[in-house]
């Protein structure tokens, strides 16, 4: 179950409703209230926050609760990120040693399943060809860090812009596909993302991510520390709550991915 959850969230669920999405990087946002903005000014302010200079990020511990139609599990782990380059996620039971490790970069994807003593590693092109699902590094990074996921996605075009007392909302759609659209909600007080909703009516699926809060420390204030993720497909709903316990930037990190010769390679046909 843990293996399925991590792969779904990090590789399957995030990219499956998108087409080759780019990441918009953002820096620390001030506490100034941004009210009364027109669309062009709003987008310009977002673009001005696209140059984040951090090199590495470590979430040294996260806790998570997963619930599906027939199961509920709690687990913990860590996340290591080399900005725009490499992502590693380690998952363990709340009491126990590592069971699963995922490594994703721009060119390849792989995992080690220590419970079943299996592993997988392939080029992203190979994974996409065999699985029929996209695995986009930039998109996964965007969701985990609360980045704008539509702004640089050539598949989506803006459709509407509106302001409420507390939020700005940007709605996007794929030209020629009326059933597929996305909405992003931003806090008016600081322009951080509050919620991302992606819906594909034709496929009967939707992805809903709410960023519950952000870190208080100025250096990492652009990083969310509570994520509520819900993926619906037909009558099935998978939910995941992620809590980042700490975040540290620009420390030396390694991304070990050594595979025992006793492990069996998984082949996806």
GIWO-V519989 format. One line per field, one symbol per residue. ss: DSSP state (H for helix, E for strand, L for the rest). burial: + if it has 16 or more other ideal C-beta (glycine too) atoms within 10 Angstrom, else -. A space follows every 50 residues. Layout:
BEGIN
ss = ???
burial = ???
END
This chain:
BEGIN
ss = LHHHHHHHHHHHHHHHLLLLLLLELLLLLLLLLLLLLLHHHHHHHHHLLL LLLLLEEEEEEEEEEEELLLLEEEEEEEEEEELLLEEEEEEEELLLLEEE EEEEELLEEEEEELLLLEEEEEEHHHHHHHHLLLLLHHHHHHHHHLLELL LLLLLLEEEEEEELLLEEEEEEEELLEEEEEEEEEEELLLLLEEEEEEEE LLLLEEEEEEEEEELLLHHHLLLEEEEEEEEEELLEEEEEEEEELLLEEL LLLLLLLLLLLLLEELLLL
burial = -++-++++++++++++++--++++++--+----+--+----++--+--+- -+-+-++++--+-+-+-+------+++++++-+--+++++++------++ +++++--+++++++----++++-+--++--+--+++++++++++++++++ +++--+------+----+++++++-----+++++++++-+++++++++++ ----+++++++--++----++++++-+-+++------+-+++++--+-+- ------+------------
END
